[in-house]
């Protein structure tokens, strides 16, 4: 039954009156934002709030925000489970890219092989690892271990009492990702991927 509708997927910007439906999907699959926060982000970046519809039923969402003068961050993208593996995610992503008025998109990729391969298939390239380490779990030789990598940035996340470390990584290498988890005792290690939007250069 679903296959009959896939060719008729409508991808478009979200309307204000559809935000509650958008929010419910976001809550289940992605970020745990408050509805007020979602409204505020929508008011600032409405052109970057995208949804997919089949028979007027919202079946997928994507949203982003400004990162800097040349970069947009894709904050989240998902498709309802029952509609997986029909190309809707790629359609959402391609439509999102047409709405970007900067020259780059960056995205923090969930640590899952299928999700990583989704972005690779859509021509996103690994640029960094984002590593989260509980402050009380830092290795004794943490500073020494950092010297073995090209560290781009380091921050302290006070809310989670964690160190966030950004390490340059210019290729897809899950063996290295697993090694980094062990080396730094990290509880999260994910790729930051990037795509140049050539039409905006």
CORHULIN-V258381 format. One record per residue. RES is the residue in one letter. PHI is phi as a letter, one per 30 degrees, with the letter a starting at -180 (999 if undefined). OMEGA is omega in whole degrees, -180 to 180 (none if undefined). Layout:
BEGIN
RES PHI OMEGA
RES PHI OMEGA
END
This chain:
BEGIN
X 999 -180
X d -177
X e -179
X d -174
X c -172
X e 180
X d -177
X c 177
X d 176
X c 177
X c -179
X a 175
X d -180
X d 174
X d -177
X e -177
X d 178
X c -175
X d -179
X d 177
X d 176
X e -177
X d 180
X d 177
X d 179
X e -179
X d -176
X d -170
X c -169
X b -173
X d 178
X c 179
X d 167
X d 180
X d 178
X d 179
X d 177
X e 179
X e -180
X d 179
X d 178
X d 180
X d 180
X d -170
X b -174
X e -180
X d -179
X c 175
X c -170
X b 174
X b 174
X c -178
X b 169
X b -176
X h 179
X i 176
X c -180
X d -175
X b 178
X a -179
X b 172
X a -180
X a -178
X a 179
X a 174
X d 172
X c 175
X a -173
X d -177
X b -171
X b 170
X c 173
X c 170
X d -174
X d -179
X a 174
X a 178
X a 175
X b 178
X e -173
X e -175
X d -180
X c -180
X d 173
X i 174
X b 178
X i -177
X d 178
X e 179
X d 177
X d 177
X e -177
X d -180
X d 178
X d 177
X e -179
X d 179
X d -178
X c -177
X d -180
X c 176
X c -176
X c -180
X b 169
X b 172
X c -180
X b 171
X d -170
X c 177
X e -175
X d -178
X a -175
X e -178
X d -180
X d 179
X e -178
X d 175
X e -179
X d 177
X d 179
X d -179
X c 172
X i 171
X c -175
X c 176
X d 178
X b -176
X b 161
X c 169
X c -173
X b 177
X c -178
X b 175
X e -175
X e -179
X d 178
X c -179
X e 175
X d 180
X e -179
X c -177
X e -177
X d 179
X d -179
X d 179
X d -177
X d -180
X d -177
X b 175
X d -179
X d -178
X d -177
X a 178
X b -178
X b 174
X c 178
X c -175
X d -178
X e -177
X c -178
X h -176
X b 171
X c 174
X c -176
X c 177
X c -178
X c 179
X d 179
X a -172
X c 174
X a -180
X d -174
X a -177
X d 174
X d 177
X d 179
X e 179
X d 179
X d 180
X d 177
X e -178
X d -177
X d -174
X c -178
X h -175
X d 176
X c 174
X a 174
X b -177
X b 173
X d 161
X c -179
X c -174
X b 173
X b 174
X d 178
X c -170
X e -178
X d -178
X c 180
X d none
END
